[in-house]
Amino acid sequence: MKNLLHLFTACPAMAGKNAIAACLVAGILILGNANLLATTYTFNGSTNSDWATASNWSTGTVPTSLASGDAVVIAANCSMNDVSITFPSGTSLTVNNGIALSPSLNTYITIASGATLTVQASGSIGSGRLTNSGTFDLYGSYTIYYYTNSSGGILNVKSGGTYTNHDGAQTFASGGTVNNDGTMNFGGGSNAGILNNNSGGNITHSDGNGAQLSNSGTINNAGSFLSRTSSTTGMFNNSGTLTSAISAHFTVSNGGTLTNTGMISVPAGAAFNVNSGGTLTNQNTFKGAGTLTQSGTFTNSASAEIEPGASPGKLTVTGDLNLGSATYNCEINGTVQGTSYDWLAVSGAATLTNATLTVTWGFTPSAGQTFSVLTCGSRTGEFATVNIPPVSGLVFTVTHSAGGVTISASSAPVTYTFTGSGNWSSSGNWDANSVPPATLLAGDAIVINGSGTCTMDGNQTINSGATLTVNASKTLTISGAFTLTNHGTMTVNGTLSKSSGSSVLTNSATGGITVASGGALNNDSGSFSNAGTFTTNSGGTFGNGSGTFTNSGTYNNGGSNYSTYGGFSNSGTITNTGTMTGSQYINIQNSGSWTNSAGGSMTMNGFYNSGTNASLTNNGTMSIGLSNSKTFVNNATFTVNYLGQANNSGATWTNSSGATFTVGAVPFSNAGTFHNDGTMTLNQNGNTGSTFANNGTFNCAGTLTLNSGSATNAATKSISLSGTLNLNSAFAFTNSGTINGGGTLNVAGGSLTNNGTISNLGLIGFTGNGTLTVASGSTFSTSNGSNTNITSGTLTVNSGATATMGGQLDIFSGGTLNVNGAMTVSGFAFNNAGIIKGTGTITPTTALNNSGFIRPGASPGTLSISGDLNLGSGTYTCEVDGTSAGQFDVLAVSGTATIGASSKLHLIFSVPIVNGTTFDVLTAGTVSGSFAGGNITYANTGTGNVNGVSLTYPGGNMVRVTATSLLPVELVRFTGKEVDGKALLEWETASELNNEGFNVERSRDGRLWENIGFVAGNGTTTTAQYYSFLDEKPLSPHVGGCEGGCVNYYRLKQTDFDGNFEYSPVVSADLTNLQDLSNLRFFPNPATDAVTLALRTDFSGKAILTLHDLTGRVVKTQQLWLEENTPAPDIRLVGLTAGLYLAKVQAGMQHWQARLLVK
């Protein structure tokens, strides 16, 4: 309009209206031709960044309604707030380099057909609602909120441009086109038009709001297309056409899901990748001659189709391929693999189990031709359905091998029937078709139906698809060195015998041999190897006499009788539901899968289960001598009485719940992992017991019963007992490792010696005569909540061992607890009705309820209780084997020892006790209570002589026993005196016990003694006996050595018949000649507390007495008052030690001396 106004003012004034009108019309025509009416709106942001501010525009007005030819240029950063604008045909919108156009969520921009939108390099549009029916050239970046590429619309993402859809709504409508030479990021959206990802273009389908991308149109990928999402609901659904060009890459990455209900085409040279974690679900067609690299999940539904090549060709799958329920459509137009007929090449494992193979002939095949339509690294299953159009005169065989699938064409089948008797090679023994060829072709058949035995005298091969049948009651014999090789099917209704020579029967991987009911296969010589399927039906028989049977395939023994006296090895699969028996001297080697099914029975002595894939499972009845080096599972009954059982290092042996495993008098060792969840029993066979050595890991959740034999658990090895272990009367078990697990241990007999650790068991029971010994350095503990019941039997804790009883400890009337090490009882109850003994220390943090016996020591010794002890109604039995420390029992209690009204003390004396000897038999911090008189008893054993005991409680912290007794010899009198210069000794006994006699000993000083004679005793007597002995040559002035007086000291050495002896008190006889020596004498001499001095002298007055020990040291000085010839009494000897002293008396100028013996 404003251009029109300029035109109006430019027309000169003319006369008349018609002239002015003509000028205007001419100007308008000129403007229309020269587009002089177009306006360019440039946003310069002179005021702010708001679109709606007029001063921000070069025209001073905000563009709202545009006409063809108008242009809008964003030259400064611009915000569009809730703006709605349409760019009609002939208009344009340009975002300059480095400029950002930021529409709000409720801003609507429409690019109509014929209009253009250009975002220059480094320019950007973010958010808003954009509908494109024109042309959108993106050199910069566009982050969408709502974007619709309508029918007729063209979106060109140029090299360096970036299109990003994280959480927005994206629609590529039918009839629209998207061309990508830059980078596009999809969080979701749909395509019903054409999406061209050109060479150099990158498309990433990544996470976003739902991350679901749907294609019902056409996607042509010549660049890189990566489908990856971390959203669990994210997926790519293709119901249209997805095509990758040569050298292009389409990738479903970790977390991505692509569902194809349309068609995916991967031409030669292109790559389609399903990475680890990615998923491709094919529900329609996947075709091409490119490469599918598969390390994720590729599933095919029943409607899916796989079509290699481009009529025809090779489709390569790098990785595994599971065809699922899909159909492999295979075109065969010639004999060249991958060129004239389709080839599906899988580098990994191909799974065919539920798939269909459908063949389309594009030429006429001939007999003998073979087509390898699928190759693979390994194969699982076979095509469930094979559709091959028939061809006249031909038979087609589909062979599934480990490395792929082949289709072979052969002529129509021929049947060869043996009707005679004798050699195979005689044409007269066959029907009109004569002797079959040495290699029987697929479809052909041999039937043995002779009048007599057919003897094979040449080599024969049965090809895949061919059959050999031995009719009922007919016989085929292979002898000599001839070979029968089966790749097809053999059925034995009669007898197939290998009776002599080195004949060979081979059943290959494609072969199948069935011994029907009533049939028999006898491998009595040579070898029989099975790599295919070998089945003996119920009522059939397979005998491996002296031959060798090797199985690397599948052997199904379906109720038949099997026996072997020859070699037997399996690396394949054996399933037995019948009876299998092996000779005592034959070793069975299994490195495959062997199952003895329910109803099956196996009796074999030497069975070796080893190899990477070895597994043995028993669901029936099995009695074998097994050496297991891999996996053995017993689910039923397993027994062995010959050879040994070994679960070797690295192996796993499982005795399942409900199963039984019984070992006779043979060794069983575990160096691997053993799980006993059922019942396991080690028994005695005759006089020989089983042996069990655990050098691995043994887990017992079931019941293990050790009846007879011995067992060891090695150091550092473990037995996890969550079930029950029964140790019975004739079994010895030594544990040097660890036993734990919360289960039950029943020591019902035999012995368990712990040199390692036993801990955390739920229940420990002692019955019978069972013993559990905790050896020095070992550990024994029970947890809180557990129970230890010593009903009968003995729990012994040796010196140096540690036992912690965290649960209840009950010692019943027949049980014994023998503690010589350290034991802590901290459970919720500690009850003794049996025997507690030993020389160790018991720390009871739980009060002892005692009604049994406490017997310290090990005959005898000290039992320490660290804490309190209540004797309750029990009995403290104390053995006295001597009077010295350690020779009589002591119960040492650190806390309070409580003696109740019914507490009992019983003393046992086994040696003679001197009358009045005391024994502190109980020490404590405090003794509370006392033993009632009627509860104190004693007994004598051996040479015990006690005839009474009494108790005192000195200091309130001990129990002291005083014994009254008869001495072995009760000496009531012993004297010595001088008679006519000789020494007369006389003594008297009140009673004697085992008295052999008396040695008479003499001394001059009371220290050094000599034997001078022997007087025989009277054995045992309770009547008084009188004895005397005359020393005819005592020490006297005439003998010498009597200076200062001549006192002779005497004692008796009383000796029993058993060699025990004791000494009598010392007596003396003074042989001094009073005329030759001084007149000083002491009496008594020997003396104890006091002595009287006698001095024959006429002196009266003060005198000094000094006593000297044997070193000459003065030990006593005393002043005396002497009266003429009067004794001086009461000279005190207190403080003097026993020994001989020299006494000197000094009175004026006179002095006297004599010897004094203090005892």
Secondary structure, DSSP 8 states (H G I E B T S, - for coil): -HHHHHHHHHS---SSHHHHHHHHHHHHHHHHHHTTT--EEEE--SS-SBTT-GGGBTTSS---S--TT-EEEE-S-EEE-S-EEEE-TT-EEEE-TT-EEEE-TT-EEEE-TT-EEEE-TT-EEESSEEEESSEEEESSEEE-SEEEE-TT-EEEE-TT-EEEESSSEEEE-TT-EEEESSEEEESSEEESSEEEE-TT-EEEE--SSS-EEEESSEEEESSEEEE---STT-EEEE-SEEEE-TT-EEEE-TT-EEEESSEEEE-TT-EEEE-TT-EEEESSEEEESSEEEESSEEEE-TT-EEEEBTSS-EEEEEE-EE-TT-EEEEEE-SSSBTTTB-EEEESSEEE-TT-EEEEEESS---TT-EEEEEE-SEEES--SEEE----TTEEEEEEEETTEEEEEEEE---EEEE-SSEETT-GGGB-TT-S--SEE-TT-EEEE--SS-EEE-S-EEE-TT-EEEE-TT-EEEE-TT-EEEESSEEEESSEEEE-STT-EEEE-TT-EEEE-TT-EEEE-SSEEEESSEEEE-TT-EEEESSSEEEESSEEEE-S-EEEESSEEEESSEEEESSEEEE-TT-EEEE-SEEEE-TT-EEEEEEEEE-STT-EEEESSEEEEEEEESSEEEESSEEEE-SS-EEE-TT-EEEE-TT-EEEE-SSEEEESSEEEE-SEEEE-EETTEEEEEEE-SEEEESSEEEEEEEEEEE-TT-EEEESSEEEEEEEEEEEESSEEESS-EEEE-SSEEEESSEE---SEEEE-TT-EEEE-TT-EEEE-TT-EEEEEEEEEEE-TT-EEEE-SEEEEEEEEEEEESSEEEE-SS-EEESSEEEESSEEEESS-EEE-SEEEEBSSS-EEEESS-EE-TT-EEEEEES-SSTTSB-EEEEEEEEE--TT-EEEEEE-S---TT-EEEEEEEEEEES---GGGEEEEE-TT--EEEEEEE-GGGSEEEEEEEE--SEEEEEEEEEEETTEEEEEEEEEEEEEEEEEEEEEESSSSS-EEEEEEEEEEEESS-EEEEEEESS-S-TTTS--TT--EEEEEEEEEETTS-EEE---EEEE---TTTS--EEEESSSBSSEEEEEE--S--EEEEEEEE-TTS-EEEEEEEEEBTTB-EEEEE-TT--SEEEEEEEEETTEEEEEEEEE-
